[in-house]
Amino acid sequence: MPVTKLPGEDTGQLFASTVATKGVGVAEVRAIASATAVGRIGEALATTVEPVSGLQRASRRLIRNLTVGGLLLAAAYTLLGWLWDGHGLLESVLAGIALTMAILPEEIPVILTVFLALGAWRISRHKVLTRRVPAVEALGAISVLAVDKTGTLTQNRMRVAELRLPDGSAHDRDARELPEPFHALVEFAMLATPADPFDPMEKAIQQFGLHWLTGTEHVHAEWAPEIEYALSPEILAMTHVFRGDARDTHLLATKGAPEAVIDLCHLAATDAAAILRQVEGMAERGLRVLGVARGEWHGEAWPQSQHDFDFRFLGLLGFVDPPRPEVPAAIAECRSAGIRIVMMTGDHPATARAIAREVGLSERAEVITGVEMAALDDAALRERLHRVDLCARLKPEQKLRLVQLLREGGEVVAMTGDGVNDAPALKAADVGIAMGERGTDVAREAAALVLLDDSFASIVGAIRQGRRIYDNITKATRFVFAVHMPIIALALVPTLLHWPVLLMPVHIVLLELVIDPACSVVFEAEPADEGIMRRPPRAPSDSPFAAANLRYAVIQGLGFAGILLLGFGLLTGWGVEAAHSRSAVFIALIVGLFLLTLANRDLAHPALARQRARNPWLPRMFGGVAAMLAVVIGLPFFRHVMGLSLPNASLLLASGGMLLAALAWLELLGRVTRPRASALPAH
């Protein structure tokens, strides 16, 4: 929408990057680049460093610690195999490298990259473009959503809904005719509006007037104003001056904020109070209100200010910008998810309150205005924000202050914005969301997400996806650490006990580079939990690498490893050849990966329980793993390379017994921990 671009009181200057939508003019360049207002904003944005996300910090710290521990353990293992077991140096070094691969969770960076990138793609299907991938992670932790009213909660489609005369007479949009007393009000509202307007409110005035007044003497399409008095910070009204019938007579048409138009008309205090009561009543019904006045001017020298004219107040126009139909349900979903919504608008407090009531935004009717905010220090304002959800008559710079105070209070804040002045606040928010349809380039550049349809429901859809992505990263991380435990144990323990080699480097390479990552990626397609938007936001300090999550994974994996080692020990003790015993354990290990995948999908249900939501990649993954196992076991070349043998019925029975024991272990562990499943980062 066109807005006034005037810095302070110097009305002879323009901001750089102002777009002239209509008319001509001449300007002299006095400053360029960082010396301009937009340049300073851009410079501030350019020097702002994007913080490292919580997932990145936690994963780097974990992998760094595991790398140090893994290298030390691998070095000890290499020396142990060389000096104690009598293996050759090269063989021992290769075994140490294989153990290092088994210890290091190299899948973690892959999971973070793939899950967040595919998550950004999934979010784009909800009409939200991701400009910074780490924002996908923050979506799941959002606790406060600060949104603009116009265009986000509402449709940004203005139409005249009500006319009101000074005597209190009213006309609404459902009437079948426009009575004569209202003709002058509509006529002068049209005269105070450009014939080909750009502003949605002015478009609504012209459409309404042409609908009711076409064919009457009240439409003056051929008239052109001789001079225009533009809206200014001092007078929130505009006046068009037309030449009248007499030589020195001019007709004045004015519209603007009701308070400003009342002031221009120099009304008595009682008359002004009566009109302001009407304005308040209209605003409480969610209408945006304009005042309209007419006047005459006799003379040739134009006065410097609109205040020097004499006006007669004609009445009020009320505009409705209906809420988007999907907003009430989306807001209800946010409230059930523990997300607080704060409205930030430049509209009248009563209008903000009415829209909030209509869409169910808040049960608290208290509103704080920009003027009230300016009078409070940070501590007092932070305290006030605990009980206020509606902020009206705000200036753009006040949005930044709100975002900063909310974040200092421990909230994870997402904010919507569209203007150049919104850019610092968008950058300061944990998740800045720019409007794609009506947002400026600077706002989109500063934001992490861009709404392609400017719809509030799209934001809620993105939050839901963000929670799903975080949950799936947590599940995949738990699976990865559970899988690494048996790989480490099967590679290390036989050497310590002087058993035949169980897992050779080639086995570990196959598991680490092919099968394990394939199983991990299955979790990316895991559907969202049914109650994902009925639980509070996760704490910012939560992490998939939290001790509780990793501890559960380690216990899962160690139990599975113990079962496989026990099976291998029994087979070896019964005199079964090493290749046969290795084959039975290897088959159980590969199929056991699938059991671990099922067990970590949902800790609240048994591993083999039928899930309500289907994952299309589960049968594909199982088929792929089974095919690979058949190739490795069935083809003599691969069987020889892997040091395996063709299993007979007894070996298959042994593998089945180990798998049944593993399934029993996973179910027992699940039953013991299921009452405390809510303590884990994802369930």
C-alpha positions as CSV (number, residue, x, y, z in Angstrom):
1,M,0.0,0.0,0.0
2,P,1.2,3.5,-0.6
3,V,2.5,5.2,2.6
4,T,4.1,8.4,3.5
5,K,7.9,8.2,3.2
6,L,9.0,11.3,5.1
7,P,11.7,11.3,7.7
8,G,10.8,13.4,10.7
9,E,9.5,16.9,10.1
10,D,11.6,17.6,7.0
11,T,8.8,17.2,4.3
12,G,11.2,18.1,1.5
13,Q,13.1,14.8,1.6
14,L,12.4,11.3,0.4
15,F,13.7,7.9,1.6
16,A,16.0,6.0,-0.8
17,S,14.2,3.0,-2.4
18,T,10.8,4.8,-2.4
19,V,8.8,3.5,-5.3
20,A,6.7,6.2,-7.0
21,T,3.5,4.5,-8.1
22,K,2.0,7.5,-9.8
23,G,2.8,11.1,-10.9
24,V,6.1,12.8,-11.6
25,G,8.7,14.8,-9.7
26,V,12.2,16.0,-9.5
27,A,14.6,15.1,-6.7
28,E,18.2,15.9,-5.9
29,V,20.4,13.1,-4.5
30,R,22.0,14.1,-1.2
31,A,23.1,10.8,0.1
32,I,23.8,7.3,-1.2
33,A,24.5,3.8,0.2
34,S,25.0,3.5,3.9
35,A,24.3,7.2,4.4
36,T,20.6,6.6,3.5
37,A,18.0,5.2,5.9
38,V,17.5,2.0,3.8
39,G,21.3,1.7,3.6
40,R,21.7,1.8,7.3
41,I,19.1,-0.9,7.6
42,G,20.9,-3.0,5.0
43,E,24.2,-2.4,6.8
44,A,22.8,-3.5,10.1
45,L,21.4,-6.7,8.5
46,A,24.7,-7.4,6.7
47,T,26.7,-7.2,9.9
48,T,24.3,-9.4,11.9
49,V,25.7,-12.9,12.3
50,E,23.2,-15.8,12.1
51,P,23.4,-17.7,15.4
52,V,24.4,-21.4,15.2
53,S,21.3,-23.5,15.7
54,G,20.8,-25.7,18.8
55,L,21.0,-28.9,16.7
56,Q,24.3,-27.7,15.1
57,R,25.9,-26.9,18.4
58,A,24.8,-30.1,20.1
59,S,25.8,-32.4,17.2
60,R,29.2,-30.7,16.8
61,R,29.9,-31.1,20.5
62,L,28.8,-34.8,20.5
63,I,30.7,-35.8,17.4
64,R,33.8,-34.0,18.7
65,N,33.7,-36.0,21.9
66,L,33.0,-39.3,20.2
67,T,35.8,-38.7,17.7
68,V,38.4,-38.2,20.4
69,G,37.1,-41.3,22.3
70,G,36.8,-43.4,19.2
71,L,40.3,-42.6,18.0
72,L,41.8,-43.5,21.4
73,L,39.8,-46.8,21.5
74,A,40.7,-47.7,18.0
75,A,44.3,-47.1,18.6
76,A,44.2,-49.3,21.7
77,Y,42.3,-52.0,19.7
78,T,44.9,-51.8,16.9
79,L,47.8,-52.4,19.4
80,L,45.8,-55.1,21.1
81,G,45.3,-57.0,17.9
82,W,48.9,-56.6,16.8
83,L,50.7,-57.3,20.1
84,W,48.3,-59.6,21.9
85,D,46.5,-61.6,19.2
86,G,49.4,-61.8,16.9
87,H,47.6,-60.3,13.9
88,G,49.7,-58.5,11.2
89,L,50.2,-54.8,11.5
90,L,48.2,-54.0,8.4
91,E,45.3,-56.3,9.5
92,S,45.3,-54.7,12.9
93,V,45.3,-51.2,11.4
94,L,42.4,-52.0,9.1
95,A,40.5,-53.5,12.1
96,G,41.1,-50.3,14.1
97,I,39.8,-48.2,11.2
98,A,36.7,-50.4,11.0
99,L,36.2,-50.0,14.8
100,T,36.5,-46.2,14.4
101,M,33.8,-46.3,11.7
102,A,31.6,-48.4,14.1
103,I,32.1,-45.9,16.9
104,L,31.6,-42.6,15.1
105,P,28.0,-41.8,14.2
106,E,28.8,-40.4,10.8
107,E,25.1,-40.7,10.0
108,I,24.3,-37.7,12.2
109,P,25.4,-35.0,9.8
110,V,23.6,-36.8,7.0
111,I,20.4,-37.0,9.0
112,L,20.5,-33.3,10.0
113,T,21.2,-32.2,6.4
114,V,18.7,-34.5,4.7
115,F,15.9,-34.2,7.3
116,L,16.1,-30.4,7.4
117,A,16.4,-30.1,3.6
118,L,13.5,-32.4,2.9
119,G,11.6,-30.7,5.7
120,A,12.0,-27.4,3.9
121,W,10.6,-29.0,0.8
122,R,7.7,-30.4,2.7
123,I,7.0,-27.0,4.3
124,S,7.0,-25.4,0.9
125,R,4.0,-27.6,0.1
126,H,2.2,-25.6,2.8
127,K,3.0,-22.3,0.9
128,V,6.0,-21.4,3.1
129,L,9.3,-20.9,1.5
130,T,12.4,-21.6,3.7
131,R,15.3,-19.2,3.2
132,R,17.4,-20.5,6.1
133,V,17.2,-24.2,6.8
134,P,18.1,-24.0,10.5
135,A,14.7,-22.2,11.0
136,V,13.0,-25.5,10.3
137,E,14.4,-26.7,13.6
138,A,13.2,-23.6,15.5
139,L,9.7,-24.0,14.3
140,G,9.0,-26.9,16.7
141,A,10.0,-24.7,19.7
142,I,7.9,-21.6,18.9
143,S,6.1,-20.5,22.0
144,V,4.9,-17.0,20.9
145,L,3.7,-16.1,17.5
146,A,3.6,-12.3,16.9
147,V,1.4,-11.6,13.9
148,D,0.2,-8.5,12.0
149,K,-3.6,-8.3,11.6
150,T,-4.1,-7.0,8.0
151,G,-3.5,-9.6,5.4
152,T,-2.4,-12.3,7.8
153,L,-5.5,-12.7,10.0
154,T,-7.7,-10.9,7.6
155,Q,-8.1,-11.1,3.8
156,N,-6.7,-7.6,3.1
157,R,-9.8,-7.0,0.9
158,M,-11.5,-3.8,2.1
159,R,-15.1,-3.0,1.4
160,V,-17.4,-0.3,2.7
161,A,-19.6,-1.9,5.3
162,E,-21.4,1.0,7.0
163,L,-22.1,4.7,6.6
164,R,-23.0,7.0,9.5
165,L,-24.1,10.6,9.5
166,P,-23.4,13.1,12.4
167,D,-27.0,12.7,13.6
168,G,-26.4,9.0,14.1
169,S,-28.3,7.8,11.0
170,A,-26.7,4.6,9.7
171,H,-26.6,2.7,6.4
172,D,-25.1,-0.8,6.1
173,R,-24.1,-2.8,3.1
174,D,-27.1,-5.1,3.2
175,A,-29.6,-2.2,2.4
176,R,-31.2,-2.3,-1.0
177,E,-30.9,1.5,-1.7
178,L,-28.8,4.4,-0.6
179,P,-31.0,7.2,0.9
180,E,-30.5,10.7,-0.4
181,P,-29.0,12.1,2.9
182,F,-26.0,9.7,2.4
183,H,-25.3,10.8,-1.2
184,A,-23.1,13.8,-0.2
185,L,-21.1,11.7,2.2
186,V,-20.2,9.2,-0.5
187,E,-19.8,11.9,-3.2
188,F,-17.1,13.8,-1.2
189,A,-15.4,10.6,-0.1
190,M,-15.0,9.8,-3.8
191,L,-13.8,13.4,-4.5
192,A,-11.1,13.0,-1.8
193,T,-10.0,9.7,-3.5
194,P,-8.0,9.3,-6.7
195,A,-10.0,8.3,-9.7
196,D,-7.7,5.3,-10.3
197,P,-6.6,4.4,-6.7
198,F,-4.0,2.0,-5.6
199,D,-4.9,1.8,-1.9
200,P,-7.4,-1.0,-1.0
201,M,-9.5,1.4,1.1
202,E,-9.7,4.0,-1.7
203,K,-10.5,1.2,-4.2
204,A,-13.4,0.2,-1.9
205,I,-14.6,3.9,-1.8
206,Q,-14.7,4.2,-5.6
207,Q,-16.4,0.8,-6.1
208,F,-19.0,1.6,-3.5
209,G,-19.7,5.1,-4.9
210,L,-19.9,3.9,-8.5
211,H,-22.3,1.1,-7.5
212,W,-24.8,3.5,-5.7
213,L,-24.3,6.8,-7.5
214,T,-23.7,6.0,-11.2
215,G,-26.4,7.9,-13.2
216,T,-26.7,10.7,-10.6
217,E,-25.2,14.2,-10.4
218,H,-23.0,13.0,-7.6
219,V,-20.3,11.3,-9.8
220,H,-17.7,13.6,-11.2
221,A,-15.3,11.4,-13.1
222,E,-14.2,14.3,-15.3
223,W,-13.1,16.5,-12.3
224,A,-9.4,16.8,-11.6
225,P,-8.1,18.5,-8.4
226,E,-6.1,21.7,-8.8
227,I,-4.1,21.0,-5.7
228,E,-3.8,18.2,-3.1
229,Y,-2.9,18.4,0.5
230,A,-1.3,15.0,1.3
231,L,-1.5,13.0,4.5
232,S,1.2,14.0,6.9
233,P,2.4,12.9,10.4
234,E,0.9,16.1,11.8
235,I,-2.5,15.8,10.1
236,L,-3.7,12.3,9.3
237,A,-6.1,13.5,6.6
238,M,-5.9,14.5,2.9
239,T,-7.7,17.2,1.0
240,H,-8.4,17.6,-2.7
241,V,-9.2,21.1,-4.0
242,F,-11.5,21.5,-7.1
243,R,-12.4,24.7,-9.0
244,G,-16.0,25.7,-8.2
245,D,-18.6,27.3,-10.4
246,A,-17.7,30.9,-9.4
247,R,-14.3,32.4,-10.4
248,D,-12.7,32.5,-7.0
249,T,-14.6,29.6,-5.4
250,H,-13.0,26.2,-4.7
251,L,-14.6,23.0,-3.5
252,L,-12.8,21.0,-0.8
253,A,-13.1,17.3,-0.2
254,T,-11.4,15.7,2.8
255,K,-11.1,12.2,4.3
256,G,-8.8,10.8,7.0
257,A,-8.7,9.6,10.5
258,P,-11.9,10.6,12.3
259,E,-9.9,12.5,15.0
260,A,-8.0,14.5,12.4
261,V,-11.2,15.3,10.3
262,I,-13.0,16.4,13.5
263,D,-10.1,18.7,14.3
264,L,-10.2,20.2,10.8
265,C,-13.9,20.9,11.2
266,H,-13.4,22.8,14.5
267,L,-16.4,21.1,16.1
268,A,-17.7,21.9,19.5
269,A,-16.6,19.6,22.3
270,T,-20.0,18.0,22.7
271,D,-20.4,17.3,18.9
272,A,-16.9,15.9,18.7
273,A,-17.5,13.6,21.6
274,A,-20.7,12.3,20.1
275,I,-18.9,11.5,16.8
276,L,-16.0,9.8,18.6
277,R,-18.5,7.6,20.5
278,Q,-19.8,6.5,17.1
279,V,-16.3,5.8,15.9
280,E,-15.6,3.7,19.0
281,G,-18.8,1.7,18.4
282,M,-17.9,1.0,14.8
283,A,-14.4,0.1,15.7
284,E,-15.7,-2.3,18.4
285,R,-17.5,-4.2,15.6
286,G,-14.2,-4.6,13.8
287,L,-14.5,-1.8,11.3
288,R,-11.8,0.6,10.2
289,V,-13.2,4.1,10.2
290,L,-12.6,7.2,8.1
291,G,-14.1,10.6,8.5
292,V,-15.3,12.7,5.6
293,A,-15.8,16.5,5.3
294,R,-16.5,19.2,2.7
295,G,-15.6,22.8,2.5
296,E,-15.2,25.9,0.3
297,W,-12.4,28.3,-0.3
298,H,-12.5,31.8,-1.7
299,G,-9.2,33.2,-2.9
300,E,-6.2,32.6,-5.1
301,A,-3.4,32.1,-2.6
302,W,-3.4,28.6,-1.2
303,P,-2.9,28.3,2.5
304,Q,0.1,26.3,3.8
305,S,-2.0,23.9,5.9
306,Q,-5.4,22.2,5.8
307,H,-6.1,23.8,9.1
308,D,-6.6,27.1,7.4
309,F,-9.7,25.9,5.6
310,D,-13.2,25.7,7.0
311,F,-14.9,22.3,6.8
312,R,-18.3,20.8,7.5
313,F,-18.3,17.3,8.9
314,L,-20.3,14.9,6.6
315,G,-20.0,11.6,8.3
316,L,-18.1,8.3,8.8
317,L,-17.3,5.4,6.5
318,G,-16.7,2.0,8.1
319,F,-14.6,-0.6,6.2
320,V,-14.6,-4.3,6.8
321,D,-11.6,-6.5,6.2
322,P,-13.1,-9.9,6.9
323,P,-10.9,-12.5,8.6
324,R,-9.6,-15.4,6.6
325,P,-12.1,-18.3,7.0
326,E,-9.3,-20.7,8.0
327,V,-8.0,-18.5,10.8
328,P,-10.2,-19.4,13.7
329,A,-9.4,-23.1,13.4
330,A,-5.7,-22.4,13.0
331,I,-5.7,-20.2,16.1
332,A,-7.5,-22.9,18.1
333,E,-4.9,-25.4,17.0
334,C,-2.2,-23.0,18.2
335,R,-3.8,-22.6,21.6
336,S,-4.1,-26.4,22.0
337,A,-0.4,-26.6,21.0
338,G,0.6,-24.2,23.8
339,I,1.5,-21.4,21.4
340,R,0.6,-17.9,22.5
341,I,-0.5,-15.5,19.7
342,V,0.2,-11.7,20.0
343,M,-1.4,-9.4,17.6
344,M,0.6,-6.4,16.4
345,T,-1.3,-3.8,14.4
346,G,-1.4,-0.1,13.6
347,D,-5.2,-0.1,13.8
348,H,-7.5,1.3,16.5
349,P,-7.5,-0.6,19.7
350,A,-11.2,-1.4,19.4
351,T,-10.8,-2.7,15.9
352,A,-7.9,-5.0,17.1
353,R,-10.1,-6.2,20.0
354,A,-13.1,-6.9,17.7
355,I,-11.0,-8.9,15.2
356,A,-9.3,-10.8,18.0
357,R,-12.7,-11.7,19.5
358,E,-14.1,-12.7,16.1
359,V,-11.2,-15.2,15.3
360,G,-10.8,-16.4,18.9
361,L,-7.3,-15.0,19.3
362,S,-7.4,-14.3,23.0
363,E,-9.8,-14.3,25.9
364,R,-8.1,-11.3,27.4
365,A,-9.6,-8.0,26.2
366,E,-6.8,-5.7,27.4
367,V,-5.0,-3.8,24.7
368,I,-1.7,-1.9,24.9
369,T,-1.0,0.9,22.5
370,G,2.2,2.3,21.0
371,V,1.8,5.5,23.1
372,E,1.5,3.4,26.3
373,M,4.5,1.3,25.4
374,A,6.6,4.4,24.9
375,A,5.8,5.5,28.4
376,L,7.0,2.2,30.0
377,D,10.5,1.1,30.7
378,D,11.6,-2.4,29.6
379,A,10.9,-4.0,33.0
380,A,7.4,-2.6,33.2
381,L,6.6,-3.4,29.6
382,R,7.8,-7.0,30.1
383,E,5.6,-7.4,33.1
384,R,2.6,-5.9,31.1
385,L,3.2,-8.3,28.2
386,H,2.5,-11.2,30.6
387,R,-1.2,-10.3,30.5
388,V,-1.7,-8.5,27.1
389,D,-2.1,-10.2,23.8
390,L,-3.2,-7.3,21.7
391,C,-0.9,-4.4,20.7
392,A,-2.5,-1.6,18.7
393,R,-1.4,1.7,17.1
394,L,2.1,0.4,16.9
395,K,5.0,2.0,15.0
396,P,7.3,-0.4,13.2
397,E,10.3,0.2,15.5
398,Q,8.1,-0.8,18.5
399,K,7.8,-4.3,17.0
400,L,11.5,-4.8,17.4
401,R,11.3,-3.8,21.1
402,L,8.4,-6.3,21.7
403,V,10.3,-9.2,20.0
404,Q,13.5,-8.5,22.1
405,L,11.6,-8.3,25.4
406,L,9.7,-11.5,24.6
407,R,12.9,-13.3,23.8
408,E,14.6,-12.0,27.0
409,G,11.7,-13.5,28.9
410,G,12.6,-16.9,27.6
411,E,10.1,-17.2,24.8
412,V,10.9,-18.6,21.3
413,V,9.4,-15.9,19.1
414,A,8.2,-16.1,15.5
415,M,7.2,-12.8,13.9
416,T,5.5,-11.8,10.7
417,G,6.3,-8.6,8.9
418,D,6.2,-7.0,5.4
419,G,7.8,-3.6,5.5
420,V,11.4,-2.3,5.3
421,N,11.1,-1.1,8.9
422,D,10.1,-4.6,10.0
423,A,13.4,-6.1,8.8
424,P,15.4,-5.6,12.1
425,A,12.5,-7.2,14.1
426,L,12.3,-10.1,11.6
427,K,16.1,-10.6,12.0
428,A,15.8,-10.4,15.8
429,A,13.1,-13.0,16.0
430,D,13.9,-16.7,16.4
431,V,11.9,-17.2,13.2
432,G,11.2,-14.2,11.0
433,I,8.3,-14.7,8.6
434,A,7.9,-12.3,5.7
435,M,4.9,-11.8,3.6
436,G,5.4,-13.1,0.1
437,E,2.5,-11.3,-1.7
438,R,2.8,-7.9,-0.1
439,G,6.2,-7.9,1.6
440,T,9.2,-5.8,0.5
441,D,12.4,-7.2,-0.7
442,V,14.2,-6.1,2.4
443,A,11.7,-7.9,4.7
444,R,12.0,-11.1,2.7
445,E,15.8,-10.9,2.8
446,A,15.8,-10.5,6.5
447,A,13.3,-13.3,7.2
448,A,14.0,-17.0,7.6
449,L,10.6,-18.0,6.1
450,V,8.4,-16.4,3.4
451,L,4.7,-16.9,3.3
452,L,3.7,-17.4,-0.4
453,D,0.0,-16.8,0.3
454,D,0.3,-14.5,3.4
455,S,-2.1,-16.8,5.3
456,F,-1.9,-17.4,9.0
457,A,-3.0,-21.0,8.5
458,S,0.2,-21.6,6.5
459,I,2.3,-20.5,9.5
460,V,0.5,-23.1,11.7
461,G,1.0,-25.8,9.0
462,A,4.7,-24.9,9.0
463,I,4.9,-25.2,12.8
464,R,3.2,-28.6,12.6
465,Q,5.8,-29.7,10.1
466,G,8.6,-28.3,12.2
467,R,7.5,-30.4,15.2
468,R,7.2,-33.5,13.0
469,I,10.7,-33.0,11.6
470,Y,12.3,-32.5,15.0
471,D,10.5,-35.6,16.3
472,N,11.8,-37.7,13.4
473,I,15.4,-36.4,13.9
474,T,15.1,-37.5,17.5
475,K,13.8,-41.0,16.4
476,A,16.6,-41.4,13.8
477,T,19.2,-40.3,16.3
478,R,18.0,-42.8,18.8
479,F,18.0,-45.6,16.1
480,V,21.6,-44.7,15.0
481,F,23.0,-44.9,18.5
482,A,21.1,-48.1,19.2
483,V,22.6,-49.7,16.0
484,H,26.1,-48.6,16.8
485,M,26.2,-50.5,20.1
486,P,26.0,-54.1,18.6
487,I,28.4,-53.1,15.8
488,I,31.0,-51.9,18.4
489,A,30.4,-54.9,20.7
490,L,30.6,-57.5,17.9
491,A,33.8,-56.0,16.6
492,L,35.5,-55.5,20.0
493,V,34.4,-58.3,22.4
494,P,35.5,-61.4,20.3
495,T,39.0,-60.0,20.2
496,L,39.1,-59.4,24.0
497,L,37.8,-63.0,24.6
498,H,40.1,-64.6,21.9
499,W,37.1,-65.7,19.9
500,P,37.1,-66.0,16.2
501,V,36.6,-62.7,14.4
502,L,32.9,-62.0,14.3
503,L,32.6,-58.7,12.4
504,M,35.3,-58.0,9.8
505,P,36.0,-54.6,8.4
506,V,34.0,-55.4,5.2
507,H,30.9,-56.2,7.4
508,I,31.2,-52.9,9.2
509,V,31.7,-51.0,5.9
510,L,28.5,-52.6,4.5
511,L,26.5,-51.8,7.6
512,E,27.8,-48.2,8.1
513,L,27.7,-47.1,4.5
514,V,24.7,-48.8,3.1
515,I,22.2,-50.5,5.4
516,D,22.4,-48.2,8.5
517,P,21.9,-44.9,6.5
518,A,19.1,-46.5,4.5
519,C,17.2,-47.4,7.7
520,S,17.9,-44.0,9.1
521,V,16.3,-42.1,6.2
522,V,13.1,-44.1,6.7
523,F,12.4,-42.0,9.7
524,E,12.3,-38.8,7.6
525,A,9.1,-40.0,6.0
526,E,7.6,-41.0,9.4
527,P,4.1,-39.4,9.7
528,A,3.4,-36.9,12.5
529,D,2.1,-38.1,15.8
530,E,-1.7,-37.7,16.1
531,G,-1.2,-35.5,19.2
532,I,1.7,-33.4,17.9
533,M,-0.3,-30.2,18.1
534,R,-1.8,-31.0,21.5
535,R,1.4,-30.8,23.4
536,P,3.3,-27.7,24.6
537,P,6.3,-26.5,22.7
538,R,9.6,-28.2,23.5
539,A,12.1,-26.3,25.6
540,P,14.8,-24.5,23.7
541,S,17.4,-26.5,25.7
542,D,15.9,-29.9,24.5
543,S,18.0,-31.8,22.0
544,P,17.9,-35.2,20.1
545,F,21.3,-35.7,21.7
546,A,19.9,-35.3,25.3
547,A,21.1,-37.8,27.8
548,A,17.7,-39.5,28.2
549,N,17.4,-40.1,24.5
550,L,20.9,-41.5,24.1
551,R,20.8,-43.5,27.3
552,Y,17.6,-45.3,26.0
553,A,19.3,-46.0,22.7
554,V,22.5,-47.3,24.3
555,I,20.5,-49.7,26.5
556,Q,18.5,-50.9,23.5
557,G,21.7,-51.6,21.5
558,L,23.7,-53.1,24.4
559,G,20.8,-55.6,25.1
560,F,20.7,-56.5,21.4
561,A,24.5,-56.9,21.3
562,G,24.4,-59.1,24.4
563,I,21.9,-61.4,22.7
564,L,24.0,-61.7,19.5
565,L,27.2,-62.3,21.5
566,L,25.5,-64.9,23.6
567,G,24.3,-66.7,20.4
568,F,27.8,-66.5,18.8
569,G,29.4,-67.9,22.0
570,L,26.9,-70.8,22.2
571,L,27.4,-71.7,18.6
572,T,31.2,-71.5,19.0
573,G,31.0,-73.6,22.1
574,W,29.0,-76.2,20.4
575,G,31.8,-76.6,17.8
576,V,30.1,-74.8,14.9
577,E,32.6,-73.5,12.4
578,A,33.4,-69.8,12.6
579,A,31.9,-69.0,9.1
580,H,28.6,-70.7,10.0
581,S,28.4,-69.0,13.4
582,R,29.3,-65.7,11.8
583,S,26.5,-66.2,9.2
584,A,23.9,-66.9,11.8
585,V,24.8,-63.8,13.8
586,F,25.1,-61.6,10.7
587,I,21.6,-62.6,9.5
588,A,20.2,-61.8,12.9
589,L,22.0,-58.5,13.0
590,I,20.7,-57.4,9.6
591,V,17.1,-58.4,10.3
592,G,17.5,-56.9,13.8
593,L,18.1,-53.5,12.2
594,F,14.5,-53.7,11.0
595,L,13.3,-54.6,14.5
596,L,15.1,-51.5,15.9
597,T,13.6,-49.4,13.2
598,L,10.1,-50.5,14.2
599,A,10.9,-50.2,17.9
600,N,12.0,-46.6,17.6
601,R,9.1,-45.4,15.5
602,D,6.9,-44.9,18.5
603,L,8.0,-45.7,22.0
604,A,4.4,-45.8,23.2
605,H,3.5,-48.9,21.3
606,P,5.1,-52.4,20.8
607,A,7.5,-52.8,17.9
608,L,5.3,-55.1,15.9
609,A,2.1,-53.2,16.8
610,R,0.2,-51.9,13.7
611,Q,0.7,-48.2,13.5
612,R,-2.3,-46.0,12.6
613,A,-0.2,-43.9,10.2
614,R,1.6,-45.8,7.5
615,N,5.2,-45.1,6.4
616,P,5.5,-45.9,2.7
617,W,9.3,-46.4,3.0
618,L,9.1,-49.2,5.6
619,P,8.2,-52.1,3.2
620,R,10.7,-50.7,0.6
621,M,13.4,-50.6,3.2
622,F,12.7,-54.1,4.4
623,G,12.6,-55.4,0.8
624,G,15.9,-53.7,0.0
625,V,17.6,-55.1,3.1
626,A,16.3,-58.6,2.4
627,A,17.5,-58.4,-1.2
628,M,20.9,-57.2,-0.2
629,L,21.1,-60.0,2.4
630,A,20.1,-62.5,-0.2
631,V,22.8,-61.3,-2.6
632,V,25.5,-61.4,0.1
633,I,24.6,-64.9,1.3
634,G,23.4,-66.3,-2.0
635,L,26.2,-65.4,-4.4
636,P,29.4,-67.3,-3.8
637,F,31.7,-64.4,-4.7
638,F,30.2,-62.0,-2.1
639,R,29.8,-64.9,0.4
640,H,33.5,-65.5,0.1
641,V,34.5,-61.8,0.4
642,M,32.3,-61.5,3.5
643,G,33.6,-64.7,5.1
644,L,30.2,-66.2,5.4
645,S,28.7,-69.6,4.5
646,L,25.4,-70.7,3.1
647,P,23.1,-71.2,6.1
648,N,21.3,-74.5,6.7
649,A,18.1,-75.0,8.6
650,S,19.8,-75.2,12.0
651,L,21.6,-71.9,11.4
652,L,18.4,-70.2,10.3
653,L,16.8,-71.6,13.4
654,A,19.6,-70.1,15.5
655,S,19.2,-66.7,13.8
656,G,15.4,-66.9,14.4
657,G,16.0,-67.6,18.1
658,M,18.3,-64.6,18.4
659,L,15.7,-62.4,16.7
660,L,12.9,-63.7,19.0
661,A,15.1,-62.9,22.0
662,A,15.9,-59.5,20.6
663,L,12.2,-58.8,20.1
664,A,11.5,-59.9,23.6
665,W,14.2,-57.6,24.9
666,L,12.9,-54.6,23.0
667,E,9.3,-55.2,24.2
668,L,10.5,-55.7,27.8
669,L,12.5,-52.5,27.7
670,G,9.5,-50.7,26.1
671,R,7.1,-51.9,28.8
672,V,9.5,-50.8,31.6
673,T,10.0,-47.3,30.2
674,R,6.6,-46.7,28.5
675,P,5.1,-45.0,31.6
676,R,8.0,-42.5,31.4
677,A,7.9,-42.1,27.6
678,S,6.9,-38.5,27.9
679,A,10.3,-37.8,29.5
680,L,12.0,-38.6,26.2
681,P,12.3,-35.9,23.5
682,A,10.0,-37.7,21.1
683,H,7.5,-40.4,21.5
